[in-house]
Amino acid sequence: MDYLIKQVSEKLHIPEYTLRYYEKEGLLPAVDRSRGGIRHFTEADLERLGLICCLKSTGMSIKRIREFMNLSREGDRTLPRRCEILKEHKK
């Protein structure tokens, strides 16, 4: 199922401008768009947003979240580095 930005905003309680900002900052790359440019979010996008919101709620910077999200897209081989990032942030 696909969701429009308004639906995602309402479902996750995130303002639409914040969703656009996250996309612009590279936290949510490759959000599908219609020919008219309308964003179509997938369940996977919603899961990523959940992780982004979780990291953001801990006070992690956008730069660090971007690094974490980029690593997570590379798969399990980056798990040690992602754990390091979380441990460093916890300190």
C-alpha positions as CSV (number, residue, x, y, z in Angstrom):
1,M,0.0,0.0,0.0
2,D,1.2,3.5,-0.8
3,Y,0.6,6.6,1.3
4,L,0.5,10.2,0.3
5,I,2.5,12.7,2.3
6,K,-0.7,14.0,4.1
7,Q,-1.5,10.4,5.2
8,V,2.0,9.8,6.4
9,S,1.9,13.1,8.3
10,E,-1.3,12.2,10.0
11,K,-0.4,8.5,10.7
12,L,3.1,9.3,12.2
13,H,2.3,12.8,13.6
14,I,5.1,14.4,11.7
15,P,4.5,17.7,9.9
16,E,4.6,17.5,6.1
17,Y,7.4,20.0,5.9
18,T,9.5,17.8,8.2
19,L,8.9,14.8,5.9
20,R,10.1,17.0,3.0
21,Y,13.1,18.1,5.0
22,Y,14.1,14.5,5.8
23,E,13.9,13.6,2.2
24,K,15.9,16.7,1.2
25,E,18.6,15.9,3.8
26,G,19.0,12.4,2.4
27,L,17.4,10.5,5.3
28,L,14.7,9.2,3.1
29,P,16.1,8.7,-0.4
30,A,14.2,7.4,-3.3
31,V,10.6,8.1,-2.2
32,D,8.6,7.2,-5.2
33,R,6.9,10.0,-7.1
34,S,4.1,10.1,-9.6
35,R,4.7,11.8,-13.0
36,G,3.2,14.9,-11.4
37,G,5.8,14.8,-8.6
38,I,3.4,13.6,-5.9
39,R,5.3,11.5,-3.3
40,H,4.1,7.9,-2.7
41,F,5.4,6.5,0.6
42,T,5.6,2.7,1.1
43,E,5.5,0.6,4.2
44,A,9.3,0.4,4.1
45,D,9.4,4.2,4.0
46,L,7.2,4.3,7.1
47,E,9.5,1.9,8.9
48,R,12.5,4.1,8.0
49,L,10.7,7.1,9.3
50,G,10.0,5.3,12.5
51,L,13.7,4.7,13.0
52,I,14.6,8.3,12.0
53,C,12.1,9.6,14.6
54,C,13.5,7.2,17.2
55,L,17.1,8.4,16.6
56,K,15.9,12.0,16.5
57,S,14.1,11.6,19.9
58,T,17.5,10.7,21.4
59,G,19.0,14.0,20.3
60,M,21.0,12.5,17.5
61,S,22.0,15.1,14.8
62,I,20.6,15.0,11.3
63,K,24.2,14.5,10.0
64,R,24.7,11.4,12.3
65,I,21.2,10.0,11.4
66,R,22.1,10.4,7.7
67,E,25.3,8.4,8.3
68,F,23.3,5.7,10.2
69,M,20.6,5.5,7.5
70,N,23.2,5.3,4.7
71,L,25.0,2.5,6.5
72,S,21.7,0.6,7.1
73,R,21.0,0.7,3.4
74,E,24.3,-1.1,2.8
75,G,23.1,-4.1,4.8
76,D,24.2,-6.3,7.6
77,R,27.9,-5.9,6.9
78,T,27.7,-2.4,8.4
79,L,26.1,-3.6,11.7
80,P,29.4,-3.1,13.7
81,R,29.7,0.5,12.5
82,R,26.1,1.2,13.3
83,C,26.5,-0.2,16.8
84,E,29.6,2.0,17.2
85,I,27.5,5.1,16.3
86,L,24.8,4.2,18.8
87,K,27.4,3.5,21.6
88,E,29.2,6.8,20.8
89,H,25.8,8.7,20.9
90,K,24.9,7.1,24.2
91,K,28.1,8.5,25.8
